[in-house]
Amino acid sequence: MRPALRLHALAACIAFACSAHAADKATTIPAKAVAAATTLRDKAMADNTGYEFVSGLTTEVGPRLAGSPADKRGVDWTVAKFKTMGFDKVYTEKVSYPLWERHSEHAAIVAPFPQPLYVTALGYSAGTPAGGLTAEVVGFDTLDALKAADPASVKGKIVYVSTHMTQQKDGHDYGMGSATRTRGAVLAAQMGAAAYLLRSAGTDPHSRTPHTGVTGFTKPEEAIPAAALSLPDADQLERVLKEGKPVTLKLDLDVGFKGTYEGTNVIAEVTGRKKPDEVVAIGGHLDSWDLGTGAIDDGAGVAIAAAAAKLIKDMPQRPDRTIRVIAFANEEMGLWGGRAYAEAHAKEVSKFQLGTESDFGAGKIWRMSASVKPEARGAIEQIAKVIEPIGVAYDATKPGGGGSDLSQMHAKGMAALSLTQDGTDYFDYHHNANDTLDKIDPKAIAQNVAVYATFAYMAAQADGNFGSAPDAFKNDGAHD
């Protein structure tokens, strides 16, 4: 090789090595940004913007069942509110999904001991025939017991499954409860059942308010009537079943699919000063079930994200990167807004610096976990040190999933956090008529806003990125 070529090759190798080294350079947060975030945290802890937002949404709009007139009012209210808060950009993106409606629901034991039951229909349930459906009940203690049953034993009957959830700080029993609701209904239909009942996926054994929620039905022709009993009524049915006599129940559900609806994700931005095309994504889902007013699920989540972004907007200097607030459409019946958003923005995933969604009420955040590239762990630890004094511990052993809707962007490769609230009593109120504003503590939601504002600002100011790239985190399991 001639000397000139040798020098050229050496220079190329050095350039490649430098490039590779730059790619692996540790992500850090400058000391000036850490100091500003500390001030921001303290300001947020004394700020009432989050509580005022969710109070306004639940008072002026109320429940926001996806596809209902109230859903549209909620969208309009949020667009107007975001504009009033002074965000640099406020816009919407369309989301199409099946429209499901609830009109009325009743249930009663016909024999051997006639009495009414408190029941609510489940999302994507079929309606019963005019005048209701009367059939024998066959009960199972668990979803696994139903799976193991002979289909002939349930054909033409009303299947009832009892799954007992208990209060947990991280709400982990909901995995069992939601599986019984979503998968159990589909399985019962496949086995030829006439209808499906379950013990509500809830944790307050003294409340006769049943908990709704979606089933796993995706096509109207595959659905059967499906409903949840309040926990005391589930106990009552179980006692009757234990008498050993045939139990007949009447179920009357006026519900069902009504075509397709075009909903809306509502988005607001604080435009970044240096890197406006790179974003920190935060949000919640705007829809709610229709039984309560959607305060903890998930008016609080939208309020937390919006309040955090506004506090960042009001700082003396705009953040380096854009803060994007997303109020997602129709999370409750299948992550429709989150999935539509992820499909629309999948090619931009590398531009997403870091993200997470609030969708577990408004109890104080007590744990943070993260899915980021190894070189960004130091920056996550810097964030952890700033939020530790307000009660948040960093668990480096767990992945971060991004929350419900943003889990879909995480699945595409977005670096993500999980910020876990204290959900000890969350499933007392989740998806039922008691999901109302009085369940939110203004000081607790302020702590949530402080955590979101702190992490979002620090991520926006970081030197380096957190590892977002196509399929970067597909094996971490956090988005499953």
N, C-alpha and C positions, 0 to 999 in steps of 0.2 A: 504493500500500500504506500502510495506517495505521501510525503509529510503533510502536504496540504489537506489531502483526504483524511489522513489520520487525525489531524487537528479538528477538522470538520466533524468527524465521527465522535471525537471526544467531547466537543462542544454540545453535540446532540444528546449524548449520554448524560452530560451534566444537566442540560435543560430538562430532560425527562425525569432525572432524579429529583431535581428541584420541584418540578411539577407534582410528582408523586408525593414528595414531602409536604408540599403545600396542601394537597388534598387530605393528608392525614394530620394536619396541624390541629392541635387541640382548640376546641371552641371555648372561648372565655367571655366573661362579661366585665367590661371596664369598671374600675373602682368608682368612677364618677356616676355611672349608671346604677351601681349597687347603692350608692348613697341616695340618689334620686328615688330609687325604688323603695327605700326604707321610709323616706318622707311620704311617698305616695301611699304606702301601706298604712301609715299612721293616720293620714287624712281619711282614707277609705273607712277605717274602723269607726270613725266618728260621723260618717256620711249616711244620709237617709235615702239616697236616690234609688237604691234597689228596692227597698220596701215601698216607697211611693209609686214606683213603676208597677209592681205586681198588685198593689192596692187599686190603682187606677184601672188596670186591665181587668181584674176580676169584678170590680164594682161596675164599670161602665160597659163591659161586654159580657162578663159572666162565663158560663161554660161554652166551649168552642169545639163541638163535635165536628170532625172533618167532613167537609161538604155541606154543612148546615148553613143557614143564613147567618148564624152567629160566627161561624168560621170566617165568612167574608167580612163581617163587622170587625172581627179581631185583626184581620189583615189590614183593613183600612185604618183602624185605630193605631196599629203598630207603625205603619208607614208615617202617619201624621206625628206620632210621638218621636220617632227617630229624627224627623225633620226638626221638630221643636227642640230636641236635644242638641242640634247643631252639628250633626255629622256631615262630613265632607261629601259623601255620596250616600244616597238612599235609593235602592232599586229592588226590583222583584224578578224572580225566575219561575217559570211555570212548572207545575208538577201534576201529572195526570194519574188518577187512581180510581178504583171501583167505588161507587157511592153506595153506602149502606145506611139505612135509616131505622130508627127505633120509634115505635108509636106507643105500644102498651105491652105489659107482661104480667101474667098471673100464674100461680101454681097452687095446687091443693092436694092433700092426701084424700083420696076418695074412700079407700077401705084399707085396713079394717077400722081405723080411727079417724074419721073425717075431720079435717082442719086445714086452714089456709097456711101457706108457706111464703116467706119473704124471698123473692127471687129476682134476678135481673138477667136479661138476655146478654149473650156474648157477641162481640163483633164478628160479622160475617155468618152469624147464625141464620138458618132458614126460618121462615115463619111456620107456624102450625096451620093446619087446615082451618077454615072458618068454623068457629065453635070450639076449637081446641083439639087436643090429642089426649086420649086416655089409654094408658097401657100399664102393664105390670112393671115394677121396678126390680132390677137386679143390681146388687151392690158389690163393690170391690174396695178393699182397703187401700190399694195402691195402683198406680199405673202399670207397674210390672204384673200385678195380679190380673189386670184386664188383658194385657198382652198374652198371658199364658192361658186364657180362657178358651173354651171351645166356642167358636162362632155360633153354633146352634143354640147355645145357652143364652145368647143375648139377642138373637134375631127377633125383630118385631117388638123388643122391649125398650124401656127407658133405662139406660145405663147410668149408674151413679158411682163416682169414684171419690174417695175421701183421702185427701192428702193434707196432713197437719203441718202448717208452718208455725215457727216460733220466732219471737223477736230476736234479732241479731244486729249488732252494731253495723256490720257491713251488708246486712240484708241477704246473706247467701242462701237462705232457704227459698228465696224466690225462684231460683233455678228449678227446684223441684215443683213448686206451685205453678209456675208458668208452663212447664212441660206438661203437667196434668191437664191444664186448660187447652193448650194449643194442640198437642199431639193426641191427647185423649179423645177429643172430639172427632178428629179425623179417623182415628183407629176404630172408634165405636161405629162411625158411618160405614167404614169398610167392612165391618163385621155384620152389618145389616141391622143395627139398632134403629129404633124408631126415633129416639131423641137421646140427648146427653145432658147429664147434670153433674156438677162437681161441687165439693166444698170450696167456698170462695178462697182464692189465693190471698189470704189476709191473716192478721195476727191478733186481732182483738176479739177474744172469745165471748165477750159480753154484748157486742153490738149486733143488732138485727139489720144492719145495712149491708146488703150483699155487694161484692166487688165484681165489676165487669172486667173486660179485657178481651183481646182478640183471640179467635180460634185460628187453627191452621188451614181453614178452608180457603182455597184460591179460586174456585169455580162455583158459581151458584148451583149448578146441577149436581155437585158433589156434596153440598151442605145438607145437614139435618138440623132440626131445632136444637139449640144448645144454650144452657143457662147455668148460672151460679147461685147457690143457696147461701144465705147469711150463715155465719158459723153456728149460732144457736139453733137455727132451723135445720142445718146439716146434722147437728147432734140429735135433734128430735127425730129426723128421718132414720138415723142409724139406730136409735133406740127402738123404733117401730120395726125396723127390719130384723132386729135381734129377737123379736117376739116369735119368729119362726113361721108367721102366717104370710100368705101372699099379700103383697102391698101394691095397691093400685094408685096411680097418681095422674092427675090431669094437669097438662101444661098448655097454656094459651099464650102464644107469642105473636104479636103483630109487628114483625120486623122483616127486613130482607134487603137484597140488592136492588138498586134502582138505576142501573146504567153506569156511566162514567162521569167523573167530575174533574174539572181542571182547577187545581188549587195553586198555591203560591208560596214559595220561599221568600221571605222578606230579609233584605240584606242592607247593612249600614257599614260605612267605613270611616276610619280616621286615616287619611292618606299619609304614607310614610314620607319623610323629608329627604332621605338619601336613596332608598331602595323601594320605591312605591309599588313595584311589581312583585315584591316578596311579602308574604302575609303571615300574620299570626291569627289563626282562626279560633274563635270562641262562639258559643251560642247555647241555644236551648230549643225545644220544640213548642210552637205556638198553639197547636191544637190541644184539645183535652177531651176526656170523656164528658158525657153530658149529665152525669148524676150530681157532681159537685160543681165548683166554679173553676177548677183547674188551677188552684193556687200553688200547691206543692208540686203538681205534675201537669204542666211544667211552666206555669207562669213565672215561677221563681227562677227557673233556669234562664229564660230570656231576660228577666230583670237583672240578674247577676251579671250576665255578659254585657248588657247595654250600659249598666251603671259603671262597670269596670272600664269600658271603652271611653265613656264620657269623662271619667276622672283623668284618663291618660290624655284625652283631647284638651282638657283644661290646664294641663301642665304648661310651664313657661315656654317650652320648646317641644315641637311635635316629635314623635318617635322616628327612628331611622327607617323602620319598616311599617307597612300598613297593618292596622288592627282591623280585622273583619268580624263583624257580628252577624250571625246567621240565625234567624228565627225560622226553624224548619216546619214544613207542612206535614201533616198526617204521619207522625211517628207512631201513634197509638195502634194503627191498623196495618203496620208492616214496614216502618222506616221508609215510607215512600219519598218524603222530602230528602232524606239523607242519601238514599240510593240514586235519586235523580241528580242531586248535586254532585255526587262522586262520579257518575257517568259523564256529566257535562264538563267536569274539571279534572278528569283523570290525567290528561296530557300535561297539566300544569302542576302536577304533584310536587315536582322538585322545587317549585316556588313557594311551597308551604313550609314556613320555618318551623312551626310547632302548633299543635292544636288540641283542644279538648272541649267537650260539651258538658253542661250541668244538667243532669236529669235524675236526681235522686233526692229531691226535696230541698229544704233550706236549713237543715241542721248544720252545725259547725263542721267544717272540713277538718279531718283529723289525720289523713294519710295522703301522701303523694307517691306515685310510682310513675315510671317513665319507660318508653320505648324510643331510644335514641341511639345514634352511632356511638361506639366506645369513646371516641375522641371528644364527645359532648358531655360525658358523665360529670366532668369537673364543673361545667356550667350549670348542670342540674343541681349539683351540690351547692353551688353559689345561691341559686334560687331557694334551695331548702333552708339555708342558713337565715335568709331574710324572713321566711314565713314560719320558721320554727317558733319564734317568740309569741306568735298568735295561735299556737296549738297544733301545728301541722308537723307530723313526723315523716321523714323520707324513708320509704322501704325500697331499697335497691334490689331486692330479690324478686320483685313482682314487675311484670310488664305494664305499660300504660296503654289503655285501649281507645282513648279518645272520647268516651261517652257513647250514647246510643247512636245518634245520626252520624256523628263524625267518625264513628268506628268504620264507616264505609270508606271514608278518605284514608283512614289508617290502613285499611285493607289494600288500598291502591299504592301505599308506600309513604304516607305522611307520618313524620315523627309525632308522637303523641304522649300526653300525660293522662293519668287517671287521678282525679282529685276527689277522694271519697268522703262524703258527708256522714255524719252520725245518723244512721237510719234506723235506730232502735225502734222508734214508733212509726216509721214511715209507712209500713204495710198495715198499720191500723186504719189508715185513711186513704191509701192508694186505690185509685179506680172506684171510689165509692162516694156517696153523698156527703161525707164528712171532709172531703178535700176542699177546704174553704180557708179564707185568709187568716182566721184566728189561729190556725196551726203554725203560722210563721212568726218567729221571734225577731223583731227588728234588729236586735244586736247580733243574732246568729247570721242573718242574711248579710249584714254589714261585714261580718268576718269573711263570708264567702266572696263578697265583692273585693275585699282587700287582697285575698289570695289570688283571685283572677286578675286583678289589676297589676299586682306585683309580678306574677309570672309572665303575663303578656308583655308588659313593658320591658322586663329584663331580656326576654327572648327577642324582642324587636331590636334591642340595643346590642345584642351579642356580636362579638367578633368571630365570624364563622357561622356554620349552620349546624343543625341537629341531625342531619342524615336523611332527610326526605329524598326519596328517589323511587322510581317505579319498582314495585314489589320488594322494597327494602325490608319490610317487616312481616312478610307473608308467613313466616314460620314461628312467630312469637306467640300465636294463639290468642292474643288479647282482643282481636276483633271477631272472634268466633261467636 
